[in-house]
Amino acid sequence: MAQRYYAQGIYHGGGGATILLAEQNMHFCLRIADEAAVIDKGQVVHREDIAGLAANEDIRRRYLAM
């Protein structure tokens, strides 16, 4: 089975820093990220803010095993 990674851009207030994080642990990502991109087989298959991603049952069922 192909591994899936979740890439998040995280913005930390006044510092103006954006961090790109590639992580397989979706529960961890939901706690720290502002938005996410689901990457499957090297292609971005979905991109959304974290609240929308957590509420998107179709994407969660198809890609995130949640």
Phi, psi and chi 1 to 4 in degrees:
 res  aa     phi    psi   chi1   chi2   chi3   chi4
   1 MET       -  138.1  177.6 -176.4   -9.3      -
   2 ALA   -71.2  140.1      -      -      -      -
   3 GLN   -80.5  144.9  -68.1 -177.2  -22.3      -
   4 ARG  -111.4  139.7  -65.6 -173.6  178.6  103.2
   5 TYR  -121.0  151.2  -66.6   88.8      -      -
   6 TYR  -117.9  123.0  -44.6   99.3      -      -
   7 ALA  -107.7  129.5      -      -      -      -
   8 GLN  -123.8  141.3  -66.2   79.4   29.1      -
   9 GLY   -98.5  122.3      -      -      -      -
  10 ILE  -114.6  126.3  -54.3  165.4      -      -
  11 TYR  -109.5  128.8  176.0   70.4      -      -
  12 HIS  -111.5   88.4  -70.7  -73.1      -      -
  13 GLY    40.8 -134.7      -      -      -      -
  14 GLY   -68.0  -15.1      -      -      -      -
  15 GLY   -69.4  -22.5      -      -      -      -
  16 GLY    70.6   18.1      -      -      -      -
  17 ALA   -93.7  135.9      -      -      -      -
  18 THR  -113.4  135.7  -62.2      -      -      -
  19 ILE  -120.1  131.6  -60.7  169.1      -      -
  20 LEU   -98.0  121.9  176.4   64.8      -      -
  21 LEU  -119.9  125.8  168.8   69.6      -      -
  22 ALA  -104.9  119.9      -      -      -      -
  23 GLU  -147.5  144.3  177.5   59.6   58.6      -
  24 GLN   -92.0  -20.1  -68.6  179.2  -54.2      -
  25 ASN   -84.5   96.3 -175.9  -25.0      -      -
  26 MET   -63.5  -35.6 -173.8   61.1 -165.5      -
  27 HIS   -64.1  -39.3  -63.9  -73.7      -      -
  28 PHE   -62.1  -46.3  171.8   71.3      -      -
  29 CYS   -61.8  -39.1  -64.4      -      -      -
  30 LEU   -61.8  -28.7  -72.8  172.4      -      -
  31 ARG   -79.6  -27.4  -70.4 -165.6  -43.3  -98.2
  32 ILE  -115.6  -16.2   65.3  168.3      -      -
  33 ALA   -97.4  158.0      -      -      -      -
  34 ASP   -95.0  -35.4  -63.2  -40.4      -      -
  35 GLU  -145.9  163.2   65.1  178.8   54.0      -
  36 ALA  -142.5  153.0      -      -      -      -
  37 ALA  -124.6  130.0      -      -      -      -
  38 VAL   -92.3  123.8  178.6      -      -      -
  39 ILE  -112.7  123.6  -58.1  168.9      -      -
  40 ASP  -127.8  122.9 -172.5   22.7      -      -
  41 LYS    53.9   39.9  -61.3  176.6 -173.2  165.5
  42 GLY    82.5    1.4      -      -      -      -
  43 GLN  -117.5  138.4  -60.3  -66.9  -44.6      -
  44 VAL   -73.8  117.1  175.0      -      -      -
  45 VAL  -103.4  -13.4  -65.8      -      -      -
  46 HIS  -163.9  141.4 -172.4   77.9      -      -
  47 ARG  -141.2  133.2 -174.8  173.5  176.6  178.6
  48 GLU  -167.0  162.9 -167.9  167.3   12.1      -
  49 ASP   -70.4  162.1   65.8   30.3      -      -
  50 ILE   -61.9  -41.2  -70.6  -62.8      -      -
  51 ALA   -62.0  -43.3      -      -      -      -
  52 GLY   -66.4  -40.4      -      -      -      -
  53 LEU   -64.4  -43.7 -177.8   65.7      -      -
  54 ALA   -62.7  -30.0      -      -      -      -
  55 ALA   -90.1   -9.8      -      -      -      -
  56 ASN   -86.2   94.2 -170.5  -36.4      -      -
  57 GLU   -65.0  -35.8  -69.6 -172.0   33.8      -
  58 ASP   -62.7  -49.5 -179.5   50.9      -      -
  59 ILE   -65.6  -42.2  -66.7  -62.3      -      -
  60 ARG   -60.4  -43.3  -73.4  175.4   42.3 -152.0
  61 ARG   -68.1  -43.2 -169.9  176.3  -43.5  109.0
  62 ARG   -73.9  -37.5  -72.1  172.6   56.9 -165.0
  63 TYR  -121.3  -26.7  -64.4  105.1      -      -
  64 LEU  -105.6   -7.9  -52.4  179.7      -      -
  65 ALA    50.5   45.9      -      -      -      -
  66 MET  -108.2      -  -66.1  176.4   66.2      -
